[in-house]
């Protein structure tokens, strides 16, 4: 069985648009315009629990979930040419 990221179930795009900055550049800005991205995730992955454990183990008062999601989605889309 192939992992969801393997194979060719999706069309590959023409490449990352040149007018899209790298995620790190945007996230390091002091003021960032944001938009909502609502999503539900599989409960079996226990992402909320794992994120809380990560934050506790790393002594983080605030875990920027939106930033983590931004980096993950940006890398996923870039790898697929979008």
C-alpha positions in Angstrom: 0.0 0.0 0.0 1.3 3.4 -1.0 1.5 6.3 1.5 -0.9 9.2 0.7 2.1 11.3 -0.4 3.4 8.7 -2.9 2.1 7.9 -6.4 0.3 10.3 -8.7 -3.2 10.7 -7.4 -2.9 14.5 -8.0 -1.8 16.6 -11.0 1.6 18.1 -10.5 1.5 21.9 -10.9 3.8 24.1 -12.9 5.9 25.0 -9.9 5.7 27.3 -6.9 4.4 30.7 -8.0 7.2 33.2 -8.0 5.1 35.8 -6.1 4.7 33.5 -3.1 7.4 34.1 -0.4 9.0 31.3 1.6 7.0 30.5 4.8 9.9 31.4 7.1 10.1 34.9 5.5 6.4 35.5 6.1 6.3 34.0 9.6 9.3 36.1 10.8 7.5 39.3 10.0 6.2 41.2 13.0 2.7 41.8 11.6 1.1 39.1 9.4 -2.2 39.4 7.6 -4.0 36.1 8.4 -6.9 34.2 7.0 -8.9 31.3 8.5 -8.4 27.8 7.3 -10.9 25.5 8.8 -10.2 21.8 8.8 -11.0 18.6 10.6 -8.3 15.9 11.1 -8.6 12.2 11.8 -9.1 11.6 15.5 -7.0 8.4 15.3 -3.9 10.5 14.7 -4.4 12.3 18.1 -2.8 15.4 16.8 -4.2 17.7 19.5 -2.9 15.4 22.3 0.5 15.1 20.6 0.8 18.8 20.1 0.1 19.4 23.8 2.7 16.8 24.7 5.2 18.4 22.4 4.5 21.9 24.0 4.9 20.5 27.5 8.1 18.5 26.8 9.6 21.6 25.2 8.4 24.0 27.9 6.5 26.1 25.4 3.8 28.5 26.8 2.4 29.1 23.4 2.4 26.7 20.4 1.6 28.5 17.2 -0.5 25.8 15.6 -1.4 28.2 12.7 2.3 28.6 11.9 2.9 24.9 12.0 0.0 24.2 9.7 1.2 27.0 7.4 4.7 25.5 7.1 3.4 21.9 6.6 0.9 22.9 3.9 3.3 25.2 2.2 5.9 22.4 1.9 3.3 19.9 0.8 2.0 22.2 -2.0 5.5 23.3 -3.1 6.5 19.6 -3.4 3.6 19.1 -5.7 4.3 22.2 -7.8 1.8 24.6 -6.5 
